[in-house]
């Protein structure tokens, strides 16, 4: 059963997920989510320092940090992904976000096929700011065609190691349903999406109109990032955003 938890210190609520990230966040009343896209991705340690500096300049606590987007050089093995995540959540624990294996911060982590970073890097981040607004804001975490928190990914990947057209249809439909479920858990629908992103290096051109845009983003459209999901053998990933405001830094 999907569990949505209020994180009052950050001014947002989140869908409980696995220890490394939540499945999505939305601003609590009196707050809005602002997203910062870096003009150039920076190594993770440098990126975390930038986040600290930026939030301090706004007078916001580190607990306002609610989502981030990472770029990695290559997909991880399952053990490599676990090791990376343990290191990653150490920073969130220091910031007062991660506690007792519970993580409120949503995340997307993908691997660009071109212009690959030399090491895991920060691409964008989001946080809450005090604001009275009639438009609720949210970030849905990236998700691929495997069930999270159900043991090894290799045991739950849809059509494992199959990238035939028929398998890609199943993978896309599985992820679309997962994104819709996350949106619904936070009280949103596809019509609330301001941007929809897909991440794959496989030819999904024949699926863009009938399976993705027509069903999820008839007005927002879809951005296709030529990137791989972060774990070996996961082939397709999506995320959805409805930030109140986006800026470049």
C-alpha positions as CSV (number, residue, x, y, z in Angstrom):
1,X,0.0,0.0,0.0
2,X,1.3,3.5,-0.9
3,X,2.2,5.6,2.1
4,X,2.4,9.3,2.0
5,X,4.2,11.0,4.9
6,X,4.4,14.7,5.9
7,X,7.9,16.0,6.4
8,X,7.1,19.2,8.3
9,X,10.8,20.3,8.7
10,X,11.1,20.5,4.9
11,X,7.6,21.9,4.1
12,X,6.7,18.9,1.9
13,X,5.2,15.4,1.9
14,X,6.6,12.3,0.2
15,X,5.7,8.9,-1.0
16,X,7.6,6.4,1.1
17,X,10.0,4.4,-1.1
18,X,13.3,2.6,-0.7
19,X,16.1,3.8,1.5
20,X,17.9,5.6,-1.3
21,X,15.0,7.8,-2.3
22,X,11.3,8.5,-2.0
23,X,9.0,7.9,-4.9
24,X,7.9,11.6,-5.1
25,X,7.3,14.8,-3.2
26,X,4.8,17.6,-3.1
27,X,4.8,20.9,-1.3
28,X,2.7,21.4,1.9
29,X,0.3,24.3,2.1
30,X,2.2,27.5,2.4
31,X,5.2,26.2,0.4
32,X,6.1,25.7,-3.2
33,X,8.8,23.7,-4.9
34,X,11.6,25.5,-6.8
35,X,13.9,23.5,-9.2
36,X,17.4,24.6,-10.1
37,X,19.0,23.2,-13.3
38,X,22.7,23.5,-13.3
39,X,24.1,24.9,-16.6
40,X,26.8,22.3,-16.3
41,X,26.7,19.1,-14.1
42,X,29.3,19.1,-11.4
43,X,30.8,16.2,-9.4
44,X,28.6,15.2,-6.5
45,X,30.7,16.5,-3.6
46,X,30.9,19.9,-5.4
47,X,27.2,19.7,-6.1
48,X,26.3,19.1,-2.5
49,X,28.4,22.1,-1.5
50,X,26.6,24.2,-4.1
51,X,23.2,23.1,-2.6
52,X,24.3,24.1,0.9
53,X,25.5,27.5,-0.3
54,X,22.3,28.1,-2.4
55,X,19.9,27.2,0.4
56,X,21.9,29.2,2.9
57,X,21.6,32.2,0.5
58,X,17.8,31.8,0.6
59,X,17.6,31.4,4.3
60,X,16.3,27.9,3.9
61,X,17.2,24.9,6.1
62,X,18.9,21.9,4.5
63,X,15.7,20.0,5.3
64,X,14.0,22.0,2.5
65,X,16.0,19.9,0.0
66,X,13.4,17.6,-1.6
67,X,14.6,16.2,-4.9
68,X,17.7,15.9,-7.0
69,X,18.7,14.7,-10.4
70,X,22.0,12.9,-10.9
71,X,24.1,11.9,-13.9
72,X,26.4,8.8,-13.7
73,X,29.1,7.5,-16.2
74,X,27.7,4.0,-16.6
75,X,24.9,1.8,-15.2
76,X,25.9,0.2,-11.9
77,X,25.8,-3.4,-10.9
78,X,23.3,-4.0,-8.2
79,X,26.1,-4.1,-5.5
80,X,27.7,-1.1,-7.0
81,X,24.4,0.8,-6.9
82,X,23.9,-0.2,-3.2
83,X,27.4,1.0,-2.4
84,X,26.8,4.3,-4.1
85,X,23.5,4.8,-2.4
86,X,24.9,4.2,1.0
87,X,27.5,6.9,0.4
88,X,24.8,9.2,-1.0
89,X,22.4,9.0,1.9
90,X,25.3,9.8,4.3
91,X,25.0,13.4,3.1
92,X,21.3,13.4,3.5
93,X,21.7,12.1,7.1
94,X,24.1,14.9,7.9
95,X,21.5,17.4,6.5
96,X,18.8,16.0,8.8
97,X,16.8,14.3,6.0
98,X,17.7,10.6,6.2
99,X,16.8,8.7,9.4
100,X,16.0,5.1,10.3
101,X,16.3,3.9,6.7
102,X,13.6,6.4,5.7
103,X,14.4,8.9,3.0
104,X,12.0,11.8,2.0
105,X,14.1,13.0,-1.0
106,X,13.0,12.1,-4.5
107,X,15.7,11.3,-7.0
108,X,16.4,10.6,-10.7
109,X,19.8,9.1,-11.6
110,X,20.6,8.3,-15.2
111,X,23.6,7.6,-17.4
112,X,23.9,9.8,-20.6
113,X,25.0,7.9,-23.6
114,X,27.0,10.9,-24.9
115,X,28.9,13.6,-23.0
116,X,29.3,11.2,-20.0
117,X,30.4,12.6,-16.7
118,X,33.7,11.3,-15.3
119,X,32.0,10.5,-12.0
120,X,28.5,10.7,-10.5
121,X,27.4,14.3,-10.8
122,X,24.6,16.7,-9.8
123,X,22.5,17.8,-12.7
124,X,19.6,19.6,-10.9
125,X,18.0,19.9,-7.5
126,X,14.8,21.0,-5.9
127,X,13.7,22.5,-2.6
128,X,10.8,24.2,-0.9
129,X,10.3,27.9,-0.4
130,X,7.6,29.6,1.7
131,X,4.9,30.8,-0.7
132,X,1.1,31.1,-0.7
133,X,-0.1,29.8,-4.0
134,X,-3.2,28.1,-5.5
135,X,-1.0,25.8,-7.7
136,X,0.4,22.8,-5.9
137,X,3.9,21.7,-7.0
138,X,5.5,18.3,-7.1
139,X,8.4,16.2,-8.3
140,X,7.9,12.5,-9.2
141,X,11.1,10.4,-8.8
142,X,12.6,8.5,-11.7
143,X,11.5,4.9,-12.0
144,X,12.2,2.0,-14.4
145,X,10.6,-1.3,-15.4
146,X,11.5,-3.1,-12.2
147,X,9.7,-3.2,-8.8
148,X,11.6,-1.4,-6.2
149,X,12.1,-2.8,-2.7
150,X,11.2,-6.3,-3.8
151,X,14.7,-7.9,-3.7
152,X,17.2,-7.9,-6.6
153,X,16.1,-5.8,-9.6
154,X,17.0,-8.7,-11.9
155,X,14.1,-10.7,-10.3
156,X,11.5,-8.1,-11.1
157,X,12.6,-6.4,-14.4
158,X,9.9,-6.6,-17.0
159,X,11.0,-8.8,-19.9
160,X,14.6,-9.1,-18.6
161,X,17.3,-8.7,-21.3
162,X,14.6,-8.4,-24.0
163,X,14.6,-5.2,-26.0
164,X,12.3,-6.4,-28.8
165,X,9.6,-4.0,-29.9
166,X,7.0,-6.1,-28.0
167,X,9.1,-6.0,-24.8
168,X,9.6,-2.2,-25.1
169,X,5.8,-1.8,-25.2
170,X,5.5,-3.8,-22.0
171,X,8.3,-1.9,-20.3
172,X,6.8,1.5,-21.3
173,X,3.3,0.5,-20.1
174,X,4.7,-0.7,-16.8
175,X,6.5,2.5,-16.1
176,X,3.6,4.7,-17.2
177,X,1.4,2.9,-14.7
178,X,4.0,3.4,-12.0
179,X,4.2,7.1,-12.7
180,X,0.4,7.4,-12.8
181,X,0.2,5.7,-9.4
182,X,2.8,8.0,-7.9
183,X,0.9,11.1,-9.2
184,X,-2.3,9.8,-7.9
185,X,-0.9,9.1,-4.4
186,X,0.0,12.8,-4.1
187,X,-3.4,13.9,-5.5
188,X,-2.2,14.8,-9.1
189,X,-2.9,13.5,-12.6
190,X,-1.1,13.7,-15.9
191,X,-2.8,17.0,-16.7
192,X,-0.9,18.5,-13.8
193,X,2.5,17.7,-15.3
194,X,4.5,20.5,-16.6
195,X,7.3,18.3,-17.9
196,X,7.5,14.6,-18.6
197,X,10.9,13.0,-19.2
198,X,11.8,9.6,-20.6
199,X,15.3,8.0,-20.4
200,X,16.3,5.2,-22.8
201,X,18.8,4.5,-25.6
202,X,16.4,2.2,-27.4
203,X,14.3,3.3,-30.4
204,X,10.9,4.1,-28.8
205,X,9.9,6.4,-31.6
206,X,7.0,4.2,-32.6
207,X,5.7,4.4,-29.0
208,X,6.1,8.2,-28.4
209,X,2.6,9.2,-29.7
210,X,0.4,6.2,-29.0
211,X,1.8,5.0,-25.7
212,X,3.3,8.1,-24.1
213,X,2.2,11.5,-25.3
214,X,-1.4,10.6,-26.0
215,X,-1.9,9.1,-22.6
216,X,0.4,11.1,-20.3
217,X,1.3,14.5,-21.8
218,X,-0.9,15.7,-24.6
219,X,-0.2,19.3,-23.7
220,X,3.2,19.2,-21.9
221,X,4.8,16.9,-24.5
222,X,7.7,14.6,-23.7
223,X,11.5,15.1,-23.5
224,X,13.4,12.0,-24.6
225,X,16.8,11.9,-22.9
226,X,19.3,9.6,-24.7
227,X,20.4,8.0,-21.4
228,X,20.4,4.7,-19.6
229,X,18.8,4.0,-16.3
230,X,21.3,3.6,-13.4
231,X,21.2,-0.2,-13.0
232,X,22.4,-2.8,-15.5
233,X,19.5,-4.4,-17.5
234,X,16.9,-1.8,-16.7
235,X,16.2,-0.2,-20.1
236,X,13.6,2.5,-19.7
237,X,12.9,5.1,-17.1
238,X,10.6,8.1,-16.6
239,X,10.0,11.0,-14.3
240,X,7.5,13.8,-14.1
241,X,7.7,17.3,-12.8
242,X,5.4,20.0,-11.7
243,X,7.7,22.5,-10.0
244,X,6.3,25.9,-9.2
245,X,9.3,27.6,-10.7
246,X,12.5,26.6,-12.5
247,X,15.7,28.5,-12.7
248,X,19.2,28.0,-14.2
249,X,22.3,28.3,-12.0
